Amino acid sequence: MKVIQKPTNARGTRDFGPKEMAIRSNVFATIKRHFEAFGFQSIETPAMENLSVLTGKYGDEGDQLLFKIINSGDYLSKVNGDPLALGSKSLLPQISEKGLRYDLTVPFARFVAMNRNDIAFPFRRSQIQPVWRADRPQKGRYREFYQCDADIIGSDSLVNEVELIALFQAIFNSLNLRTNLIINSRKILAGIVDKLGATDLFVAFAVSIDKLDKIGWDAVAVELGSNGFQPNQIEALQKLFNFEGSNANKIELLTEFFADNALGNEGLSEIKSVLRLSDLNGYDNANLIFDFKLARGLSYYTGLIYEGKSVDVPFGSIAGGGRYDNLTAAFGLPNMSGVGISFGIERIIDVMRELNLFPEIQISASQILFTYFDEAGQALAINISNQLRKANIPSEVYPDIVKIKKPFEFADKKGIPFVGVIGEQEIKDQTVSVKDMKNGEQRVLSISELIEYMVAI
């Protein structure tokens, strides 16, 4: 007897039914509306990219999380040497040339380099598409998930950072989700290690500090020591990172710490300018927090960086981004500075669900379901439903002639707010008996009255 295997999702992926899609569409629509309000133009890029595009842009840890696609056909026939003896690092370049995109920023940089002659700079781009990471699935972390990105490329003005901060404020205000936006500068981090005489250890420093919230200071200190930091340097970092205070207090501390350190002071000057200009955006910026421990591990960031977090749910970052000055240079387009922000839609939805922030969202697109008792009623239902659709009123016809209870149960389960019943009298009078499924009210309306009534709702 053949055993039927129970179907399952690939680990780290999910299905979305009508109810979940209604919620997701609501959040996507809010984000897209604000992207358009800020003048961003939408683009799309392919799900897969050449590995030469993706590798080397995310740091060693990021490169390990890339999903690689094995070449089609007899991919082992062209391998030089014994595949079993080569090892994965030597074998992989010979059998895989493409991978699934890890984020939307690197493909965007490739897009800009390829389309430079058709783009008006500075270019405001928005992009809402899925990305894939071979990460360990856990709450709020998936292997397939959507990102909603907004970038401004072709200008190094700090006004662009200020615009993205205002975009962040606008989106989360509309979603009624309380958030903090934490900001820092990679120049400040570079200035810190430079001041401590450890400039050549900056990459290892940034990767370790990025784990501070996840593994705590003690584990980070051990990692810093294993990467070459001396005990006195680690002690100085601990003292610096233990400091707590207002944005002004932190700026005062670093002004004294950096003294004549040019790189650190440049980053500090940028932070002060962005904070000052953001006070003009009309939002309550009490949630704009300067934290010089923020690192963001992606290696392509060069200037201001930021990370959004929920105030009420400890859920990790739900938005993040920063300034990148050299990303397009890898694709033959140097001197093209950009800055962007990415909204983690999956985590945003998970946080909002936990806080019960979703409004009452209609699951079904249909506003009304038509049912009937015979073929004459069926014919009229088909005719009326198409008249309503031409008036931009989503409608559907129950396909079978059945007992009246069944279509009502169907409408209730699907979340259709109205049911239109067409019986013998309705056919004679060219009317519809309409029931409001929420409050039980019923009314008999002519077709023109029904259209007017549904439009007004």
N, C-alpha and C positions, 0 to 999 in steps of 0.2 A: 504493500500500500504506500503510495507516494505521500510524503509528509509535506504539508503546505507550510512554507516558512512565513512567520508573522512579519508583515512589513514594518520597517522602522525608518526613521530619518537618519541621514548621515550625522555623526556626532558633531554637535556644535551648530546644527542648522534646525530650522523650525518651519512648520506650515502655518499659514495665517488664514483662518476662516473668515466668513463675512463680517462677524462682529468685530474681530480684531482688525480687519482691513478698514472698517468704518472708523475706528479709533485712529489708526495709522494715517488714513487719508486726511483726517481732521488736523492732525499735527503737521503733516507735510504741507497742507494748504496754508496753515498759519506761517510756517517758515518761508514758503515760496512767496507768499504775499509781501512779506517784509524784504526779501531779497529784491523783488521788483520795485518796492518803494524806495530802496536805496540805489536803484539804477543798475543792478547787476544783470548781465546777459547770460542766458542758460546755454550750456554746452553738454555734450556727452562724449565719452571716450570708450574704446572697446574693453570688454571684461578681461581679456588677456593682452599682455604686452610682451615684447621681447625681454628676456632676462637681462640683456645688456642695458636696457632702459631702467630696470628695477633695482638691480644689485648695486651695492656700494652707496646707496642713498639713505639708508635707514640705520646704518651702524651694523656691527656684527650680529647683535641679538635680533635686530629686525630682519636681516637677511635670512636668518635661520627660520623665520616664521613665514617665508614666502612659500606659497603653494606652487610647485613646479609641475609642468605638463610634459609628460613623456612624448617624444617625437612619434608621429604616426608611422604605421608600417612596421617593417622588421628593423626596429631601432637598434638591435644589438649587432646586426650584421656589419655595421661600419665602425664598431668599437675597436680601437687599437689596443691589443692585449687581452688577457683573460679577465672578463668582467668580474668574476668572483675574487680575483687577486688584486684588482685595481684599488678597491675601496671607494666609498661614496664620493669623496671630493674629486677624485680623478675621473670617476665614471660619469658623474652628473653632467659635466659640460658636453660630453659626447652623445648623451641620449636625451637631453632636454634643452630646448632653445627658448621656450616661452614659459610664462607663469601668470597666475591670476593676480590682478592688481592688489597691492597691499594697502594703498590709500588712493586718494584722488589728486593729491598735490603733485607727485612726480609725473603721472600721466599728463597733468595739466601743463607742467613745464615742457614736456615733450611736444604737446600740442602747440604751445606758444612758439617754440623754436621752428616747428614745421610750417606754421601759418603766420609768421611774423609780418609778411607783406600785406596781409588782408585784415590785420587787427589795428584798431585805433588805440594808441597808448596814451595815458594809462588805461589798461583794460580791466573792467570790472566783470569778473566771471562768477557764475553760480553753477553748481553741479550737484545733483541728487541722484546717487547710484549706489549699488552694493559694492562692497570690497570683501576680501577674503584674507584671513590670517590663520596659520596653523598653530593657534594658541591653545592653551589648556582651557576648555570650556568651564565656566563657572557662572554664578549669578551676575548678570549684567555684562558678561563677556561671551561672545559667540564667535564661531569661525566664519560665518557669513553674516554680514550686517550692513546696514545702510549708513552712509555719511552724507551730510548736507553741508557743502563747502561754499564759502564765499571768499574770493581773493581779489586783490588789487595789485596788478603787476605793471611795471614800467614807471615807477615813481618811488623815490626814497623819502618822500615827505611824511612826517609823523602825523599829519592830518589823516592819513589812511588808517593808521592804528586807532585814532580817535573815532573815525567813522565805524570801524568794526566793533569798537566798544559800544557805541550807540546802537548798532545793529543787535548786539547781544542783549542790551537792556530792553530794546523794543520787543524782541521775540519772546523773552521770558516774562515780560510784563503781560503780553497777550495770552500766554499760556498759564498765567496766574501761578507760576512756579518761582518760589523764593530761591535766589541763587547768590553766590559770591563769585566775582571774577577776580582771580588772583593774577597779578602781573609781576614780571621781572624782566631782566635783560641778560642775554648770554654774555654781553660785554661786562656786566657786573660780575658774573661768575668767573669769567676769564680774568678780570681784574683781581679777584680774590686770590686765585691760585698764583697769579703773577706776583702779587704782594707777598705771598708766602714763599716765593722762590721755587714754585713747582709748575711753571708754565708748560713744560713738556708733558705733564700729567693731566692736562685739562680734559681730554676725552674720557679717560677713566674716571676722573672726578665727576663729570656731568652724568655719566651713566650710573655711578653709585648714588649720587645725591638724588637722582630721579626716583630711587627706590625708598627714600626716607619714610614716606607715609606708609609703605607696605611692610617694611621689615624693621623699622626703628633705627635709632642712632647706633646702638651697640653693634648691630650687624653691619651697618654701613661703615662704622669705624674699622671693623675687622677687614672689610673689603678694601677700604682705602689703604690700610697698612699693607695688604697683600699686593696692591698695585704700585707701591713705591713711596707712599707718603710716610714721613718720619713722625715719631710720637709727638714732638713739639708742634708740628704742623696740624696734626689731627686734634690736639688739645686746643689750638687756636681756632680751628673750625668749629669745634664744639661750643666754645665760649661765644663765638659770633652767632651761631645758629640757635643758641638758647635764648637770645635776646627777644623780648616781646615788647610791643608798643604800637603806637599809631604810625600811619604812613610818614608823618613828619618826624617822629622819633627815629624811625629806621633810616630816613634820609640823613638826619643829623649824625647818627652813628657811623654811617658809611662815609660821609663827608670827612669825618675825622680819621676813619680807618684808611681810606685811600690816600689822603694827603696829596702827594704829587704823582699818584699813579694815573697816567693819562687814559688808559683803556677803561678802568673802573669809573673814573670821573665822567667819561663820555657816556657810558651806560646810565650813570646816575642822572646826568643832565637830560637824557632822553625820557627817563621815568618822570622827572619833575615836569617836563613840558607836556607829556601825555596826561598826567594828572590834572594839570592846570587847564588844558584845553577841554578835557572831558567834563569839567565843571560847567561848561557852556552848553552841554547837549540837552538840557531840560529834564534830565532824569535825576532821581535821588541816588547819588553815587557813593552812598555810605557802604555799598557792597563791593566797591572797587578797592581791592586790598593789595598793597605792595608787599611782596614776600620774597626776599633775596635767596630763599632756599629752593624756590621753584626752578627746576632744571629742564624738564621735558627732554627725554632721551634721544629724540631724532637728531641725527648729526647735521642735518642741513640748515638748522636755525642759526642765525648770526646776530640778531638784534633782540628787539622786544619779543617776549613770549608771554602767553597767558593761558589760564586754565579755569573753566567754569565748574563749580560744584554746587550741589543742592544744599541749602541751609538746613532743611528738616530731615533729610535722609542721608546717612553716611554711605554714599554709593560710588565713590571714586569720581573721576572727572566726567562731566556730561558735555563739555565743549572744550576746545583747545586750539591753539594755533600760535603763529608768530611770524617774525620777519625772516626771509631767506634772501640772501644777496647773490648767491653763486649757483643756484640750482639749474638754471637754463644754460649755464656755461658748459655743463657736461654734454649738452646737445648742440654745441656750436653757436650759442648766443650769449656772449659775455655781457657784463655790465647791465643786467636786467633785474633790478631789485623788485621783490614782491613781498606781500604780507597777506596772510589769510587766516580764516577761522573755520573750524569744522565742528558741526553740531552732531553729537552722538545720539541719533534718533532712538536707538534701542534702549539706551539707558534713560533717556528723557521720558520715554513712554513707561518704562518700568517704575521710575520714580513717581510719575504722575499717577500711575495706577495705585501704588502703595499709599499715596496721599489722598486718593479718591478725588482727583482734580478734574476728571473728565466730565464735561457736560453731558446731558442726555442726548446721545447721538443715535439717529435713526439708522438701523442696520440695513434695511432695504432701501434701494434707490426709489422703488415704486411708492407713489403717494396713494394710489388707490388700486384695489383688485376688483375686477368685475366677475360676477357669477350669475347663473341663470338656471332655468329648469328644462329648457328644450332647445331645439335647433334654431328656432326663430329668435329666442333670447340670445343664443350664442352669436348669431349673425349681427344682431344689434350691438352686442358687447364689443365685437371686433371693430365695428364701425366707430363706435363712441371712443374706444381707447385710442384709436389712431387720430381722431379729432383732438383729443387731449394732448397727445404727443406733439402734434403740430403747434399746440399752444405752449409747448415746453413744460408739460405736466407729465412726469414719468408715470406710466400706467401699465398694468398687465392684465391678461385675461386668464382666468382659471380654465385649463384645457378640457376638462371632462364634465359631462352632465352627471352630477351626483347629488346625494342628499345635501341640503343647505348647510348642515353642521360642518361638513368637511372643509369647504372653502374658508369658513370663518376660523376654524382651527389652524388652517394653513397660514392665513393672514396674521393671526396672533403670534404664531411661532416665528414667522419671518419678520415681524415688526412692521407690517404695512399698516399705516394709520387709519385708512378708510376702506370700507367694502361697499361696492355698488351692486345692488341686487336688481336683476331685470326679470320680472314675471309677466304674466299675461296682461295685467293692467298697465304696467310700464310700457310694454310694447304698443299697446293701443294708444296711450297718451304721449308716447315718445319722451318718456321721463326715466329717471333712475332713482331708486330708493337707496339713500346713502346713509351708512351707519358709521359714526365716529367710534373707533375701537377703544379709545382711551376713556371716554366718559359715557358711552352707550347712547348718545343722542342720535336720533334718526330724523331725516327730512327727505321729502320728495322734491326733486329738482328737474327742471327741463335741461336739455343738453347745454344750452347757452348759460343757464343759471349755474350748472355744475362747473363749467369752465371758469366762470367769474368767481365762484365760491373757492375753487381750488387755487386759483391765482392769488387770491387775497390772503390765503393762509400763510 
